[in-house]
Amino acid sequence: MIDYSCRNGEKPGIGTFGKVGILAGLCLCSVCVGCGNDGSVSQAPTQQEQQAETPVNEAAGGEKDTAVSFVVAMDDFSNLQVNSPGIPVYDKHTLAERRKLGLPTAMPAISPYKEGKTAYLTFDDGPDDKNTLEILDILAKNDVKATFYVLGRNAKLYPQTVERMFKEGHAIGNHSYDHDYNRLYPSSDNFLAEMEEADEAIHAIIGMRPLIVRAPGGRIGNFTAAYEHMLEENGYVEHDWNVSSADAAPNHPVARDFIDNIDSQTDDGKESAIILMHCSEGHEETVAALPEIIRILKEKGYQFGVVTPMTPQPW
């Protein structure tokens, strides 16, 4: 797990890899893998022992990552009114830790930011050992950040990939532990248990808990008022999507279909485009489509953001 050592005893506000990017009103937290008291890099945790030791400020391939930041929620969530769609947001505590420490689990009211025409590339169901890695390579080549809604069971299988997402400045969201509708949708208590199990898996890898979640299948048709109340009580913010690649359609569409779907659904000039794709096994056509999807969105004047609690809802 990545260790976070705050300077001068300050509460964590923004963690950074490499060159520090300062945001007004938030304090800074330096990040290293297995830092000792002197700030030196020691051996990574057991879970990462098979991975070659790499300083956190170096991207995959040895290239320096000069300004990758993320916001760490303060204990009372008072620092989350951030106005940039490009910076991921996490909690250093799991829900179990918050309850044990007597800290709030519900977030205060937060106003969505308005940052102009923004596209949010989101990828569900990962990671895997092939397609997710190729997607990360494409995103790096195009200097684009995205949001990965991961499954807890897959995070356990591919912890190095989850850590790579985190180190490269992408947002990690919770997509449940194992995507089992029979477990998720009998009751909101079941849903919460699945989310907490996934949180624990993610936290064990990156030392952070996502505050953003995506319900498998989306909230429409699956959520009752009890689910909405449960999310609010536990500080989760759920985002569905308003642009779909349809890359999980049963008729096995191909890359050109995904490109055309996203192109047509962004022709109306929507200010906030939350785009649904998948990065798990069997989604090679999504990988093939991604470079052209990015090119089209850039041509239409979109900037790219990552989903946070402040991201406007898609509907």
Secondary structure by P-SEA (a helix, b strand, c coil): cbbbbbccccccccccccbbbbbccbbbbbbbccccccccccccccccccccccccccccccccccbbbbbbbcccccccccccccbbbbbcccaaaaaaacccccccbbbbbbccbbbbbcccccccccaaaaaaaaaaaacbbbbbbccaaaaaacaaaaaaaaaabbbbbbcccccccccccccaaaaaaaaaaaaaaaaaaccccccbbbccccccccccaaaaaaaaaabbbbbbbcccccccccccccaaaaaaaaaaaacccccccbbbbbccccaaaaaaaaaaaaaaaaaabbbbbbbcccccccc
